[in-house]
Amino acid sequence: MVENFKITFRTHVTSEDVKTVEEIIVSTGFFYDIEIPVAVELVEERLKLGISSDYYFIFAELDGKTVAYSCFGPIAGTEGGFDLYWIATHNDYRGYGIGNQLISETHKTIKEMGGRFVVAETSTLDKYAPTRHFYDRTGYTLEAKIDDFYKEGDGKVFFIKRL
């Protein structure tokens, strides 16, 4: 059982993370097919450019296996603003509080980097209700909504977490 393992975090990105991130994203069933290569591309960009890519990662591991990750970066033109680009837990490991621990670690890291606030965006579709609830539970505030953003009937909501 997952409860018997200690979650550890790492920030170092490896070439194996390209495949792992893809597996995590696909397993969730939440993302459109066109979004999967974007998640992978950010890992590749970080591997290629290092910190100058402005993409930062935290990987959550259970017994040495990467089961969740977050990707975030500073928002250009802001003082201490950060975007949370991705946070995902492999479907086999959802419901054990890994995402809660990962978002806390992500907030801590962003704050240490001088972050004042974090912006997270998601869909208004019913299947994303757990995602919106996750942001609510972890201290985010709904700041804005754009109807029909992704396509008709699929809007976008913006959440803010002040650190």
Steps between C-alpha positions, in 0.01 A plus 500: 500500500610857431472599867803281580733707282666832564453766236823668397544795269764580244554797271774361277359419154629187323449363151280225649256770611395558139333158486385512863321834456325369190389187690369706791308739274349222289399298809285782638255503210455873556702651219431539129729312263646830380605586857715190557785607268500843669566342841782292351642801315543694824711219646708487182540879506626485860746224409627701204521848658523432874367771730513756219189323365312646798322164540539353846391153607434314820461125478326300774640152547377199693762235565711642215214509245388837365123516545420872476654827390452872480639743244505872565683815405518875549255720313692748286435862587384429855673536832465160666224358280520132404295281271420145604517337159438141604427298809404138452501176692506163326148360507616189691611724789215751520307536824795450736580866565804508271367801309445690826858438607630585153312830480629594847856424392444698179372802694793480741748491210331788318504708817872426544548624141338832592150412390207703631217323318427200279252489210335169411261453209257221418187415307140557605389158375338274759783247476734770637289554814754298705777727372311813594419350840871420546589866443225610741623258768861611464430869556448632148237763425299505179597830334357486148301294253484512121204313351556294183877547521623160380193437288128568524382376839854462636608809690816583689533599865794675665590430860746703712695390805664782694811383680 
